């Protein structure tokens, strides 16, 4: 019912920045909690950031605090992840996720819709 398409990944040097975007197709986008997750080969998927329906509340993984900022534009049906001061350990495939919920959703098991992922590679 909801289509999610990530973009903005790429190759950057350590200390650089990227902005990931996730475009959603639904007309009820404002009703959805959103999250960003990342996953390396052979590793578990982990939460990077989450945001509530209105964009007034966010939650970040410890590794992302102070460096990453999640935001949303409910007019454009798009969420963003601004990543600054990137480190080699940030190298992963990043996924956008959505679920109909007005609060913060922090568990991958609770998300109903997922994007295809976008690769982020940070060189030292």
C-alpha positions as CSV (number, residue, x, y, z in Angstrom):
1,X,0.0,0.0,0.0
2,X,2.9,2.3,0.7
3,X,5.9,2.6,-1.6
4,X,9.2,3.9,-0.3
5,X,12.2,4.9,-2.4
6,X,15.5,5.9,-0.9
7,X,18.1,8.1,-2.6
8,X,21.2,10.1,-1.8
9,X,23.7,7.4,-0.9
10,X,27.2,7.3,-2.3
11,X,30.9,7.4,-1.5
12,X,32.4,10.1,0.7
13,X,35.5,10.6,2.7
14,X,35.6,10.5,6.4
15,X,34.4,13.8,7.9
16,X,32.1,14.5,4.9
17,X,28.3,14.7,4.7
18,X,25.4,13.1,2.9
19,X,21.7,13.7,2.9
20,X,19.5,10.6,2.4
21,X,16.0,11.1,1.1
22,X,13.0,8.7,1.3
23,X,10.0,9.5,-0.9
24,X,6.7,7.9,0.0
25,X,3.8,7.4,-2.4
26,X,0.8,7.4,0.1
27,X,-1.5,10.4,0.4
28,X,-1.9,9.7,4.2
29,X,1.9,10.1,4.8
30,X,1.2,12.4,7.7
31,X,-0.3,9.5,9.7
32,X,2.9,7.4,9.5
33,X,5.8,7.1,11.8
34,X,9.1,6.8,9.9
35,X,12.5,5.3,10.6
36,X,16.0,5.0,9.2
37,X,17.9,1.7,9.6
38,X,21.2,0.4,8.5
39,X,22.6,-3.1,7.9
40,X,26.0,-4.4,7.0
41,X,26.5,-7.9,5.4
42,X,26.2,-10.6,8.0
43,X,24.9,-8.1,10.7
44,X,21.6,-7.4,12.2
45,X,19.6,-4.4,11.0
46,X,19.8,-1.6,13.5
47,X,17.9,1.6,14.0
48,X,19.6,4.9,13.1
49,X,16.8,7.4,13.7
50,X,13.1,7.5,14.1
51,X,10.5,10.4,13.8
52,X,6.9,10.7,14.8
53,X,4.0,11.7,12.5
54,X,4.4,15.5,13.0
55,X,8.2,15.7,13.1
56,X,8.1,17.1,16.6
57,X,9.8,14.1,18.2
58,X,12.9,12.2,17.1
59,X,15.0,9.3,18.5
60,X,18.6,8.5,17.5
61,X,21.0,5.6,18.0
62,X,23.9,6.5,20.3
63,X,26.3,6.3,17.3
64,X,24.2,8.9,15.4
65,X,23.6,11.5,18.1
66,X,25.2,14.8,17.4
67,X,26.0,13.9,13.8
68,X,22.8,12.8,12.2
69,X,19.5,14.7,11.9
70,X,16.2,13.2,10.8
71,X,13.4,15.4,9.5
72,X,10.3,15.1,7.4
73,X,8.3,17.2,5.0
74,X,4.7,16.1,5.0
75,X,3.8,18.3,2.1
76,X,6.4,16.6,-0.1
77,X,5.8,13.1,1.4
78,X,9.5,12.9,2.1
79,X,11.8,12.1,5.0
80,X,15.4,12.9,5.3
81,X,18.5,11.8,7.1
82,X,21.3,14.5,7.2
83,X,24.5,12.8,8.0
84,X,27.5,14.9,9.0
85,X,31.0,14.0,10.3
86,X,30.8,10.6,8.6
87,X,33.0,7.8,9.8
88,X,34.2,4.6,8.1
89,X,32.0,2.7,10.5
90,X,28.9,4.4,9.1
91,X,29.4,2.3,5.9
92,X,26.2,0.3,5.5
93,X,23.1,-0.1,3.4
94,X,20.5,2.4,4.7
95,X,16.8,1.6,4.7
96,X,13.7,3.8,5.1
97,X,10.8,2.3,6.9
98,X,7.2,3.3,7.6
99,X,4.2,2.2,9.8
100,X,0.9,3.9,10.5
101,X,1.4,5.2,14.0
102,X,1.3,8.7,15.5
103,X,4.0,8.1,18.0
104,X,7.7,7.1,17.8
105,X,8.4,3.6,16.6
106,X,11.9,2.3,17.3
107,X,11.8,-1.4,16.6
108,X,12.3,-2.8,13.1
109,X,9.8,-5.5,13.9
110,X,7.0,-2.9,14.2
111,X,7.5,-1.4,10.7
112,X,5.2,-2.5,7.9
113,X,6.9,-1.0,4.8
114,X,10.5,-0.8,3.7
115,X,12.4,0.8,0.9
116,X,15.0,-0.9,-1.2
117,X,18.0,0.6,0.5
118,X,20.8,2.9,-0.5
119,X,24.5,2.3,-0.1
120,X,26.6,4.6,2.0
121,X,30.4,4.1,1.9
122,X,32.8,6.2,3.9
123,X,36.5,6.0,3.1
124,X,39.3,6.8,5.5
